[in-house]
Structures are given as C-alpha cells and as structure tokens.
Amino acid sequence: MFAEFIIILDLIGVAVFAATGSLVASRKEMDLIGFGMMATFTGIGGGTLRDLILDRPVFWITDQRYLLVCLVVALALYFFASRVQRRYVLLIWADAAGLVAFAILGAEIARSSGTSPLVAVVLGMMTATFGGLIRDLVADEAPLLLKQEIYATAALASASVYIIAITAFGVSPLIAASAGIVVGFGLRAGAILFAWSLPRYKQRAGRIYK
C-alpha cells in the first residue's frame, strides 16, 4: 500500500512541477520545445540529481511514465496556459504540496539505498528543490530557492520529520510521511500567507586585529 502511495505521490508531484515549468515558459513566450524543456527540467531535475549521486538507475529512464507526464503537461499548457495563468495562485499551493511530497520521496529513496539519515534528509531536500532551481536559472529568473521566504526550509523540515520518525521512533512509513507532509506544508503555507522567512544575515564591521 505504501509503495503505491509513493508512486502516485511521485507522479502527481512531477505533473505539478512540470506545470510550473510550463507556466514559466509561457511568461517567457517560448516555443513548444521550450515548454517541453522547462517542464522536464522542473519535473524530473531533482530526482535525476538524486539518482546520479546515489549511483542508481535514473528513475525516468527505467520508468518512462515520468517523462511522458512532463511532455503531456507541457503540450496541454502550450495551448491552455492563458487559462491556468489566471489561476496561478492555485499552482503556488500545488507547488507547495509537490515540494513536500518530493522531499519525502527523495528521503525515502536515499534511505532505502542505504545512506545515513543525514544524507537521506539532504537528498530529500535536493530532490524537492533542484528542478525548480534549474527552471529559474534557465529562464533567467531569481531562483525561488535563494529568496528570503521559506521554501527549501519546508522541504528540509518534511524530509527531517519523515526520517526522524522512522529511524528514531520506529513509526510506519505512511504515518511518518503524513507527519512530514503536515509539517512541511504548514511551513510553506505560512510563507505564502504570512511571508514567513528565516532571519537574514546582517552585515557587521569586521574585527580589527592588532
């Protein structure tokens, strides 16, 4: 049951992230190839990096449904992006859900591959955020990952709660995943609704050595 839940979660997350990539392509007035590239970068970029680091088969090569989902979403939004664009706030929330889902999925794959809990958490965060980073850099936009508002922190929290719940408390993966989603999505929701952010570094004069 949990394996089926993970696959469904993964495909939904890929579709949501592919949609956000396609919307960026629409704002940049790209052609159909550009839509496909942006959707693919965003939808499968983070998972690709994770698999390469773990030296395991890249997931979308062994299961081409993920690539197909990206291309179908790109094609659909090429023709209907103007309608979705007016509902972009809905995609912001969908992106938040995809963010925490990918963080948990990446952490679980890393844990199952035999990594330490710390590495699993880091790879979970990378899985959730790297695709969006590629999207923003290619589109020449300020990466959301590097902005002040809470984004990567939400992914990090989701992955951390999931891994800690399993390794330290021995709860079932389904309960651990549910807890991770609640915590991570709650943080991201606070950032969207109330502009939550982490404290910024304040420039201070350096110490003078004599």
RACORGI-V901128 format. One record per run of one state. SS is the DSSP state (~ for helix, > for strand, _ for the rest). FROM is the first residue (numbers start at 1). TO is the last residue. If there is no record, write none. Layout:
BEGIN
[[SS/FROM/TO] [SS/FROM/TO]]
END
This chain:
BEGIN
[[_/1/1] [~/2/27] [_/28/31] [~/32/54] [_/55/58] [~/59/62] [_/63/64] [~/65/85] [_/86/87] [~/88/112] [_/113/116] [~/117/138] [_/139/143] [~/144/146] [_/147/148] [>/149/149] [_/150/151] [~/152/167] [_/168/172] [~/173/194] [_/195/196] [>/197/197] [_/198/210]]
END
